[in-house]
Amino acid sequence: MNREDFATFVARELEEVIRLAEEKCGKELPRKIAFVWLGLSHPIVSENIVEHIVERVFVDEEHIFPCVDMGVGDVLEDGTLLIVGSVAGYAPRPFGKNWTGRDGPFVRIVGGPFVNKMAGKKDSWSLGRPFAYITPDMGKSR
């Protein structure tokens, strides 16, 4: 898969993780998004998000990191959806199916802070702290 096709794939996946979050919370969500790689020193990105993800996950046409957790992690104070991502420690390889059986590297997740806020609960999660999430496709892998 070339870089341009992978970027198109990433854009579709961003929409799919928002749809998954909508399904889990039962509400329509805005499409204003920001993105952050989980970890201690990653800034929140609010522009060129697709390119930001491609830059980290796509090495070349034969080497793509194969396992990347990605999904709606939280809702920022202004209502922006915070998409989070985490690249697992596997070596890059050709584009293919991930462990959930889906095409591509993205394992769709829904963040605990997001779920809590949608349920009306206060959540005190902040960047750099442990992050809890669910992986709805996990049952499909068994």
C-alpha atoms as one frame of an Amber mdcrd trajectory, in Angstrom:
protein
   0.000   0.000   0.000   1.423   3.383  -0.948   1.496   6.411   1.358  -1.439
   8.192  -0.335  -3.674   5.113  -0.086  -2.646   4.639   3.532  -3.559   8.264
   4.305  -7.008   7.664   2.791  -7.290   4.528   4.926  -6.358   6.502   8.067
  -9.005   9.155   7.318 -11.665   6.418   7.009 -10.509   4.816  10.242 -10.828
   8.110  12.102 -14.469   8.283  11.031 -14.973   4.628  12.016 -13.630   5.124
  15.547 -16.023   8.050  15.998 -18.912   5.880  14.790 -17.886   3.165  17.231
 -17.896   5.707  20.081 -21.356   6.897  18.966 -22.586   3.308  19.044 -21.200
   2.796  22.561 -22.598   6.021  24.043 -25.856   6.179  22.058 -25.287   9.794
  21.025 -24.297  11.593  17.850 -20.848  13.106  18.262 -19.194  16.143  16.706
 -16.570  15.687  14.017 -14.243  18.295  15.506 -11.261  16.214  16.609  -7.812
  16.452  18.107  -5.285  13.638  18.387  -2.603  12.537  20.831  -0.252   9.582
  21.028  -0.542   8.117  24.511   2.615   8.589  26.555   4.420  11.160  28.598
   5.668  13.730  26.121   3.321  13.835  23.167   1.487  17.059  22.333  -2.173
  17.195  21.343  -2.427  17.798  17.583  -5.438  19.609  16.140  -4.338  20.089
  12.518  -3.065  17.674   9.851  -4.102  14.740  12.032  -4.102  12.182   9.213
  -0.572  13.157   8.188   0.524  13.070  11.842  -0.687   9.457  12.137   0.738
   8.434   8.755   4.125   9.900   9.743   4.294   7.587  12.780   2.738   4.378
  11.409   3.750   4.258   7.716   7.437   3.518   7.073   7.260   2.620   3.382
   5.067   0.575   1.024   6.217  -2.711   2.571   6.583  -1.597   6.190   3.682
  -0.371   8.325   3.476  -0.776  12.080   0.933  -3.634  12.373  -0.816  -2.919
  15.680  -2.042   0.557  16.642  -4.762   1.032  19.249  -6.847   4.046  18.218
 -10.168   5.513  19.268 -12.108   8.255  20.970 -10.411   8.645  24.307 -11.969
  11.734  25.821 -13.943  14.898  25.185 -12.074  18.155  25.717 -13.676  21.076
  27.558 -14.672  22.759  24.270 -16.440  19.590  23.049 -13.615  18.459  20.751
 -13.243  14.686  20.581  -9.767  13.594  21.628  -8.691  10.632  19.534  -5.877
   8.676  21.170  -3.396   6.279  19.642  -0.751   3.855  20.828   1.666   1.943
  18.603   2.472  -1.540  19.920   6.074  -2.706  19.893   5.864  -4.989  16.850
   8.252  -4.580  13.928   6.808  -2.970  10.787   5.545  -5.350   8.094   3.378
  -5.280   4.958  -0.193  -3.988   5.286  -2.488  -6.826   6.319  -5.049  -7.957
   8.856  -4.529  -7.195  12.532  -5.244  -9.569  15.424  -8.939  -8.584  15.447
  -9.305  -9.727  11.828  -9.720  -6.191  10.480  -7.664  -4.887   7.586  -4.851
  -2.575   8.591  -3.070  -1.833  11.811  -5.828  -0.084  13.735  -7.412  -1.821
  16.698 -10.475   0.257  17.518 -10.858   1.301  21.126 -13.151   3.457  23.247
 -11.533   5.298  26.133 -12.688   5.063  29.717 -12.579   8.843  30.196 -14.916
   9.248  27.182 -17.329   6.576  28.430 -17.377   8.121  31.903 -18.111  11.622
  30.590 -20.883  10.342  28.328 -22.420   8.645  31.384 -22.333  11.954  33.286
 -19.485  10.927  35.571 -16.543  13.154  36.342 -13.260  11.721  35.092  -9.915
  12.969  36.337  -7.716  11.444  33.620  -4.969  13.650  32.233  -2.193  13.176
  29.672   0.733  11.171  30.947  -1.390   9.148  33.391  -2.505   5.531  32.886
  -5.297   5.266  30.316  -8.081   2.674  30.486 -10.074   1.628  27.430 -12.242
  -1.108  25.988 -11.522  -3.023  22.805 -14.945  -3.957  21.394 -13.459  -6.246
  18.711 -11.672  -8.417  21.286 -14.507 -10.956  21.339 -14.189 -11.432  17.569
 -10.601 -12.643  17.912 -11.465 -15.697  20.013
